[in-house]
Amino acid sequence: MGRKRGEIIEVVRRFIASGRDICIVIVERGTASGTRRIRSSEVARVKPKYIELRDSTIIPLHRVLAVEDSSGKVLWRRS
């Protein structure tokens, strides 16, 4: 699990630092699709165990499913 979490941290940090407009796809209970897309502009910081959004929402890294570019192309997906 540690390796996977490290991979997620690296991928998210790299794409956010690049300035690219990306979406982080997460598991979201209570929605029809079961997922939520978070734009990189909503991310305040990436910590070792979670992503913190600008509105202070905490997203644990185990909920991250994929990273997509602005056109919806998958850049990284949990295997």
C-alpha positions in Angstrom: 0.0 0.0 0.0 2.8 2.4 0.8 4.1 2.1 -2.8 0.7 2.9 -4.3 0.2 5.9 -2.0 3.6 7.2 -2.9 2.8 6.8 -6.6 -0.5 8.7 -6.2 1.2 11.6 -4.3 3.9 11.9 -7.0 1.5 11.8 -9.9 -0.9 14.4 -8.4 1.9 16.7 -7.3 3.6 16.5 -10.7 0.5 17.4 -12.7 -0.5 20.2 -10.3 3.1 21.7 -10.4 3.1 21.6 -14.2 0.2 24.0 -14.2 -1.8 21.7 -16.4 -5.6 21.8 -16.0 -6.3 18.3 -14.7 -9.2 16.5 -12.9 -8.6 14.1 -10.0 -11.3 11.4 -10.1 -12.3 10.2 -6.6 -14.8 7.8 -5.1 -17.7 9.8 -3.8 -20.5 8.1 -2.0 -24.0 9.4 -2.3 -23.7 10.4 -6.0 -25.4 8.7 -8.9 -22.1 7.8 -10.6 -20.2 7.0 -7.4 -17.4 9.4 -8.4 -16.5 13.0 -8.3 -14.1 15.1 -10.4 -11.9 17.7 -8.6 -10.2 20.3 -10.8 -6.6 21.1 -10.0 -7.6 24.7 -9.2 -9.6 23.4 -6.2 -6.5 21.7 -4.6 -4.8 23.7 -1.9 -2.1 21.1 -1.1 -1.1 17.4 -1.4 0.0 15.8 1.9 1.4 12.3 2.4 -2.0 10.8 3.2 -4.6 13.2 1.8 -5.4 16.0 -0.6 -6.7 19.2 1.0 -9.0 21.4 -1.1 -9.2 25.2 -0.9 -12.5 24.9 1.0 -10.7 22.8 3.7 -12.2 19.5 2.5 -9.9 16.5 3.1 -9.8 13.8 0.5 -7.9 10.6 1.6 -5.5 9.3 -1.1 -7.1 5.9 -1.0 -10.2 7.5 -2.7 -8.2 8.7 -5.8 -9.1 6.5 -8.8 -7.6 8.5 -11.7 -6.1 11.7 -13.0 -7.5 13.1 -16.3 -6.6 16.0 -18.5 -9.1 18.7 -19.3 -10.4 16.8 -22.3 -11.1 13.7 -20.2 -8.0 11.7 -21.4 -6.8 9.4 -18.6 -3.2 10.4 -17.6 -3.0 7.9 -14.7 -5.3 5.3 -13.3 -5.2 3.1 -10.2 -4.3 -0.4 -11.3 
